[in-house]
Amino acid sequence: MSIVVTGATGQLGRLAVEALLSRGVPAEQIVATGRRVEAIADLQDRGVTVRRADYTDPESLRAAFAGAEKVLLVSGSEIGQRVPQHRNAIAAAKDAGVRLIAYTSVARADSSSLGIAGEHQATEQLLAESGIPHVVLRNGWYTENYTGQLGTYLANGIVGSAGEGRISAATRADYAEAAAAAVTEDGHAGAVYELGGEAFTMSELAATVSAATGKDVTYTDVPVEQFAKILEGAGLPAPVAGMFADIDRSVAAGDLFVEGNDLEKLIGRAPTPLTQAVADAAARLQG
């Protein structure tokens, strides 16, 4: 048996490999793949099989998936290219006789107004049409999307267009644990899991940052168009600024709020609290 993890050179894929190892999966049964195999050479030193795989190169995918029983298909990161790339990966998995694909989708992919949701919904449809047993992991937002901006928050406060929308974020490590559970435990085929952690508003995030750092940080809500201009002024290209502003619009619409406790059930514990994630980020920043 082997479990292939795509995108292992990225943050989520790498954490998923570590989660598999932590769950006791023998290293020789894990295949870590990515375009830049030199970035995961250390995994090979630990007994993990490392293979090159590029979503745009079907031959590389077929070679990487050879002999695989299960594939953790970590979503590609190139907006606008995900559907053809994922189609290549699913076709390669089918050719290899893979018995299960776990796919990292996005929260509420079938109903969200989030700009990237359409690509994930299309990929879910490709999986349904493939005939391969699969499990859909609809990941909510990463807590790191916010803790990674802690320095900016402390310097300038928090500005956005999220209103009082609630964000069910969790850490990448939490989502990686969930993915590892989905490909190592029985009974997940056919499931669609809506995954998210403790929900918070941007105002609550600001209060949490203030408590963790001892500095008064506030959240200022502005119209979407104004937020896009602010982001442009900070140096982002107009299309990228517009994309990030639209994400906040989606937050305000409730698209990143996840009900239920699917994540907790999969990982067997409560997801990492926002207070802990912010405190850890503050400690790293101060260190």
C-alpha positions as CSV (number, residue, x, y, z in Angstrom):
1,M,0.0,0.0,0.0
2,S,1.2,3.5,-0.7
3,I,-0.3,6.9,-0.1
4,V,0.7,9.7,-2.5
5,V,0.6,13.3,-1.3
6,T,0.6,15.9,-4.0
7,G,1.9,19.4,-3.4
8,A,4.3,18.1,-0.6
9,T,6.6,21.0,-1.4
10,G,3.9,23.4,-0.3
11,Q,2.9,24.1,3.3
12,L,-0.3,22.0,3.6
13,G,1.1,19.1,1.7
14,R,4.3,19.0,3.7
15,L,2.3,19.1,6.9
16,A,0.1,16.3,5.6
17,V,3.2,14.1,5.1
18,E,4.3,14.9,8.7
19,A,0.7,14.0,9.9
20,L,0.8,10.7,8.2
21,L,4.2,9.9,9.8
22,S,2.8,11.0,13.2
23,R,-0.1,8.6,12.7
24,G,2.3,5.7,12.4
25,V,2.2,5.3,8.6
26,P,5.5,3.7,7.7
27,A,7.7,6.1,5.7
28,E,8.2,3.7,2.9
29,Q,4.4,3.7,2.3
30,I,4.3,7.5,1.7
31,V,5.1,9.1,-1.6
32,A,5.7,12.8,-1.4
33,T,5.4,14.6,-4.7
34,G,6.0,18.1,-6.0
35,R,7.6,20.1,-8.7
36,R,10.7,21.0,-6.7
37,V,11.8,17.7,-5.3
38,E,14.9,19.3,-3.8
39,A,12.7,21.1,-1.3
40,I,11.6,17.7,0.2
41,A,14.9,15.9,0.0
42,D,15.0,15.7,3.7
43,L,11.8,13.5,3.6
44,Q,13.7,11.1,1.4
45,D,16.4,11.0,4.1
46,R,13.7,9.9,6.5
47,G,12.6,7.0,4.2
48,V,9.7,8.7,2.4
49,T,9.6,8.1,-1.3
50,V,10.0,11.4,-3.2
51,R,8.9,11.8,-6.8
52,R,8.5,14.7,-9.1
53,A,4.9,15.6,-10.1
54,D,3.7,18.6,-12.0
55,Y,-0.1,19.1,-12.5
56,T,0.6,20.4,-16.0
57,D,2.6,17.3,-16.9
58,P,0.4,14.2,-17.2
59,E,3.4,11.9,-17.7
60,S,4.9,13.0,-14.4
61,L,1.7,12.4,-12.6
62,R,1.3,8.9,-14.0
63,A,4.8,8.1,-12.9
64,A,4.3,9.6,-9.5
65,F,1.0,7.7,-8.9
66,A,2.3,4.3,-10.1
67,G,1.4,1.7,-7.5
68,A,-0.6,4.1,-5.3
69,E,-3.6,2.9,-3.4
70,K,-4.7,6.3,-2.2
71,V,-4.0,9.9,-3.3
72,L,-4.3,13.0,-1.2
73,L,-4.9,15.6,-3.9
74,V,-3.9,18.9,-2.4
75,S,-5.5,21.7,-4.5
76,G,-3.2,23.6,-6.8
77,S,-2.5,27.2,-6.1
78,E,-2.7,28.7,-9.5
79,I,-6.0,30.5,-9.7
80,G,-7.7,29.9,-13.1
81,Q,-5.6,26.8,-13.8
82,R,-6.9,24.5,-11.1
83,V,-9.6,22.7,-13.1
84,P,-7.3,21.4,-16.0
85,Q,-4.5,20.7,-13.5
86,H,-6.8,18.7,-11.3
87,R,-8.3,16.9,-14.3
88,N,-4.8,15.7,-15.2
89,A,-4.3,14.4,-11.6
90,I,-7.6,12.6,-11.5
91,A,-7.0,11.0,-14.8
92,A,-3.5,9.8,-13.7
93,A,-5.0,8.4,-10.5
94,K,-7.6,6.5,-12.5
95,D,-4.9,5.1,-14.8
96,A,-3.0,4.0,-11.7
97,G,-6.0,2.1,-10.3
98,V,-6.1,4.4,-7.2
99,R,-8.8,3.2,-4.8
100,L,-9.4,6.5,-3.0
101,I,-8.8,10.2,-3.6
102,A,-9.0,12.8,-0.8
103,Y,-9.4,16.3,-2.2
104,T,-8.8,19.6,-0.4
105,S,-11.6,21.8,-1.6
106,V,-12.9,25.0,0.0
107,A,-15.7,25.6,2.5
108,R,-19.2,25.4,1.1
109,A,-17.8,25.0,-2.5
110,D,-21.3,24.2,-3.9
111,S,-22.9,27.4,-2.6
112,S,-20.2,30.0,-1.8
113,S,-19.9,33.2,-3.7
114,L,-16.1,33.2,-3.1
115,G,-14.3,33.7,-6.3
116,I,-12.2,30.5,-6.1
117,A,-15.2,28.3,-5.1
118,G,-16.1,27.6,-8.8
119,E,-12.9,25.9,-9.5
120,H,-13.3,23.7,-6.5
121,Q,-16.9,22.9,-7.3
122,A,-15.8,21.9,-10.8
123,T,-13.1,19.6,-9.4
124,E,-15.6,18.0,-7.1
125,Q,-17.7,17.3,-10.2
126,L,-14.7,15.8,-12.0
127,L,-14.2,13.5,-9.0
128,A,-17.9,12.5,-9.1
129,E,-17.6,11.7,-12.8
130,S,-14.3,9.7,-12.4
131,G,-15.9,6.8,-10.7
132,I,-13.0,6.7,-8.2
133,P,-14.1,6.5,-4.5
134,H,-13.3,9.9,-3.0
135,V,-13.7,12.1,0.1
136,V,-14.0,15.9,-0.2
137,L,-12.3,17.9,2.5
138,R,-13.8,21.4,2.2
139,N,-11.2,23.4,4.1
140,G,-12.2,26.7,5.7
141,W,-9.8,29.6,5.8
142,Y,-6.3,29.2,7.3
143,T,-5.7,31.0,10.6
144,E,-2.2,31.8,9.2
145,N,-3.8,34.0,6.6
146,Y,-4.3,36.4,9.6
147,T,-1.5,35.5,12.0
148,G,1.0,36.0,9.1
149,Q,0.0,39.7,9.0
150,L,0.6,40.3,12.7
151,G,3.4,42.8,12.2
152,T,1.2,44.8,9.8
153,Y,-1.7,44.7,12.3
154,L,0.5,46.0,15.1
155,A,1.9,48.8,12.9
156,N,-1.3,49.9,11.2
157,G,-4.3,48.2,12.7
158,I,-6.6,46.0,10.8
159,V,-8.5,47.3,7.8
160,G,-11.0,45.3,5.7
161,S,-14.5,44.9,4.3
162,A,-15.6,41.8,6.2
163,G,-18.1,43.6,8.3
164,E,-19.4,41.2,11.0
165,G,-18.9,38.1,8.9
166,R,-17.7,35.2,10.9
167,I,-14.6,33.2,9.7
168,S,-14.3,29.5,10.7
169,A,-10.5,29.4,10.4
170,A,-8.2,26.7,11.6
171,T,-4.4,26.1,11.3
172,R,-2.8,24.3,8.3
173,A,-1.7,21.7,10.8
174,D,-5.3,21.0,11.8
175,Y,-6.4,20.6,8.2
176,A,-3.3,18.4,7.5
177,E,-4.3,16.1,10.4
178,A,-7.8,15.9,9.0
179,A,-6.4,14.9,5.6
180,A,-4.2,12.3,7.1
181,A,-7.2,10.8,9.0
182,A,-9.2,10.7,5.8
183,V,-6.6,8.6,3.9
184,T,-5.7,6.3,6.8
185,E,-9.1,5.5,8.4
186,D,-11.9,3.4,6.9
187,G,-15.3,4.7,6.1
188,H,-14.6,8.2,4.6
189,A,-15.3,7.4,1.0
190,G,-18.3,9.3,-0.3
191,A,-18.1,11.9,2.5
192,V,-18.1,15.6,2.1
193,Y,-16.7,17.3,5.2
194,E,-17.1,21.0,5.9
195,L,-14.0,21.8,7.9
196,G,-13.5,24.9,10.1
197,G,-12.4,25.9,13.5
198,E,-13.5,28.5,16.1
199,A,-15.4,31.2,14.3
200,F,-14.5,34.9,14.8
201,T,-15.1,38.3,13.3
202,M,-12.4,40.7,12.3
203,S,-13.2,42.8,15.3
204,E,-12.8,39.8,17.5
205,L,-9.5,39.1,15.8
206,A,-8.3,42.6,16.6
207,A,-9.3,42.1,20.3
208,T,-7.4,38.8,20.4
209,V,-4.3,40.5,18.9
210,S,-4.6,43.3,21.4
211,A,-4.8,40.8,24.3
212,A,-1.8,38.8,23.0
213,T,0.5,41.7,22.4
214,G,-0.5,44.3,24.9
215,K,-1.0,46.8,22.1
216,D,-4.3,48.3,21.2
217,V,-5.3,47.0,17.7
218,T,-8.6,48.0,16.2
219,Y,-10.5,46.8,13.1
220,T,-11.7,49.4,10.6
221,D,-14.4,48.4,8.2
222,V,-14.5,50.1,4.8
223,P,-16.4,49.5,1.5
224,V,-15.0,46.8,-0.8
225,E,-13.9,49.3,-3.5
226,Q,-12.1,51.4,-0.9
227,F,-10.3,48.4,0.6
228,A,-9.1,47.4,-2.9
229,K,-7.7,50.9,-3.4
230,I,-5.9,50.6,0.0
231,L,-4.4,47.3,-1.0
232,E,-3.2,48.8,-4.3
233,G,-1.7,51.7,-2.3
234,A,0.2,49.1,-0.3
235,G,1.8,47.8,-3.5
236,L,-0.5,45.0,-4.7
237,P,-1.3,44.8,-8.4
238,A,-4.9,45.9,-9.1
239,P,-6.2,42.4,-9.9
240,V,-4.7,40.9,-6.8
241,A,-6.0,43.8,-4.6
242,G,-9.5,43.2,-6.1
243,M,-9.3,39.5,-5.4
244,F,-8.4,40.1,-1.7
245,A,-11.1,42.7,-1.3
246,D,-13.6,40.3,-2.8
247,I,-12.6,37.7,-0.3
248,D,-13.7,40.1,2.5
249,R,-16.9,40.7,0.6
250,S,-17.4,36.9,0.7
251,V,-16.6,36.9,4.4
252,A,-19.3,39.5,5.0
253,A,-21.8,37.4,3.1
254,G,-21.1,34.5,5.4
255,D,-19.3,32.3,2.9
256,L,-16.4,31.4,5.3
257,F,-18.6,30.5,8.3
258,V,-18.7,26.7,8.7
259,E,-21.4,25.0,10.9
260,G,-20.9,21.7,12.6
261,N,-17.8,20.0,14.0
262,D,-16.5,17.9,11.2
263,L,-12.9,19.0,11.7
264,E,-13.0,18.1,15.4
265,K,-14.5,14.7,14.6
266,L,-11.7,13.9,12.0
267,I,-8.8,15.0,14.2
268,G,-10.2,13.8,17.5
269,R,-9.7,17.0,19.3
270,A,-10.8,20.6,19.3
271,P,-9.1,22.7,16.5
272,T,-6.4,25.1,17.6
273,P,-8.0,28.1,19.2
274,L,-7.5,31.5,17.7
275,T,-6.1,32.8,21.0
276,Q,-3.3,30.1,20.9
277,A,-2.6,30.7,17.2
278,V,-2.3,34.5,17.8
279,A,-0.2,34.0,20.9
280,D,2.2,31.7,19.1
281,A,2.5,34.2,16.2
282,A,3.2,37.0,18.7
283,A,5.9,35.0,20.4
284,R,7.6,34.2,17.1
285,L,7.4,37.9,16.1
286,Q,8.9,39.0,19.4
287,G,11.5,36.3,19.3
